[in-house]
């Protein structure tokens, strides 16, 4: 089998009719297909999960319109690279031809890098096509976003993926030389995580290990894949398994396991902001008031990696992971909000006690809004007992302090203030 060009690259479609999925964009009569066929192409951003055809569609657009095509990756490109492309287009007098500049993972561009695109996009020197797995509303600067049409790309349907496998076996220049029968698709689809590129990679690996006349079964796929050192995949099953192991290791107070799984993600090129975001959640959900500084630490980590990126962010993430893993644990505030939400859904919009309602108008005051409200700071210790919950659920306990030292101190304070009310 030809190992020089991977199946995913060999089998990349070159025309809209061979393109898999995204019928809402490029099917007959769809909005983007009309724009392509008219030649009146706006700058655009493709937003969707990995492996749904963002890069492929950008390439097809360029080929269909016969426009010069330049591609940059935000992972290893900077302002200098952007300017070089723009200058090259200007130097070759390609204004009327509308050169296409494709930027993969555009969400990883900093503000200054995105700013460098504005002039060329606005003047039509290049038609920008950006690809992102992140919400562009948060990751793309508003000035650039306003100059682009955002197209949401949907995950491929199960039948799309099955059709892709069948077509590859029948039409690919290498695979069609083999006699391979597919009995079961489930393992192929599950290991791909809905990513067409990953699916083709797994298929190629499996076929390469089978003899002619063999059948592809779930057991055969799992066995072959497990025998090969799997690359970390930021979108497939491995992605979710490793982040799950990372979170559970910190929740379980094991800094060594936490750092190991962090290293797996770092080595695999995981987005550092994704890792930091999950640690922020853990700090609130699993540590909470047992160590309130954990949330501050996680927030500082998120802000730091947002500005720094790889490879230096590995040090910051490691520091935070070890800190969170070795912190005392409590999920009391997490349970408190979930308990409160459950009661709200059960009881609906209960009447708020009149004395703690806002009274901005005379009519509201006449109706008793705000009457007999006790201003806490007017009392010794800045506290006075009064009712804050609706009458129907008075005395209901949502927050129960954890058994850690910090929250036991809080429990003593609350017991002293409220006595038997919340026992």
Steps between C-alpha positions, in 0.01 A plus 500: 500500500625849417614645831628828359162672485251417778153385402340810653703714261466273197126485540444869560219612263575766240145605409178588675318197361747266673502697825356313799251665735408869554205482262350802676794700363605339173207285393308594186352846553673553839631843595875437473469298180315792341778737605765267356314450173446876461867572567395766749681353797511684835773457758376233736566293808417130521406405856463135588660195665817340362478273198179636347667637187597861571839483328364285219217741427739796491718315249199406286387863494841613378516230231143562387557873458856448368639749748851504647492318832722575799480315828636580844463323832448720803707253703828585326430824312522861615450856383811474281356202310168677447671810364719293269193338341327837459811655345539203266140536382544873447830449320348257252210731420232254604241746631243421234548127541426513875768275649373275779687500833405201714596517868454180696421531872456875468383514863863452601602827337562779750323836470801656326519211253131534420540878469761444228231344281249784519629729226547224241157352571325837493664603171439163339868427450429153635185304568549361848377155593563423866439165667431466871371245746426777751210746510621788281293745705751450781818421310495733196526878546181687422656712223602189306183312586286780360677466164438127475203273451493224762392157377425236763615153394316206651645167618481233233202267525553129562389418146746757360784319675383158386473627143852641527640163606317316220613751237860487618512122471349509151660812352835568666788417268666276761211357701306385195786260423412312819212259563368610836146455628346711776281302738482761778547878499449585868863492617622696197242771564556511875878528471462778244292713736310631197822628342519400132876538490547280807254247356705465182822472699355218711360329191836514325676358805251215533507408130880500502498230772244271335542236232295507181162341555493605865204666667508820703331431832483702820736260677752513214498880498551528877778242502692663214466853634608397852812334359610832351618793711203733461568866448308727734193621314352832607153417378450127528447252781857537632442871555208436734663206676815694585329818620273278712802324651668838560198643685442184704869490600484855638164432668658188652798703634764320290743763364718238329217361290377852429839607363526181294168560325590866460819389323293279268292803401801728464677248279186462291474875436176550693379860522645634829189712553285186492712344776497820706124537454441151639721576801295813566188288514665245729618774738140608556333159479739278698701736725267792556505657845740240637763721335354812333844591367478205261253688281729804495795279408305333219377833368853642500615187315233543233596864446869415485475220244262713292786746453793260479406178319731204444759395603536722809140447610587144599681638809206713609252218443719258697521738795125543505428128457723407794347778711145385428585134553655570842224737617234389749178406321137601536203493264265678743438807283451283191240297689342817640418649160377166363275451805366854459439447128311179570271679748445794263392260227270325745340805662513760221502875562416531869405841635797702624451634856375861486761638739791409266337618178628808322277808535600758236151659475251647749238243401735217586576657836127541567456130423752414770804433285810538717306547826673371813818414314792492743826647367763255622774763541285687749527212747785362714724270303330614178233235545137475606271200468226547241329293235639500146342189347140478377265393780429160340864389519613682814780314675599293196868410498684511166857560614643245742861577597751229418706316759820690416657745745407816310131414468472373855602851607223635276256253657577631847436857383172407329378299801573792728311744277199287405464266795246227423356664186711304253562185708 
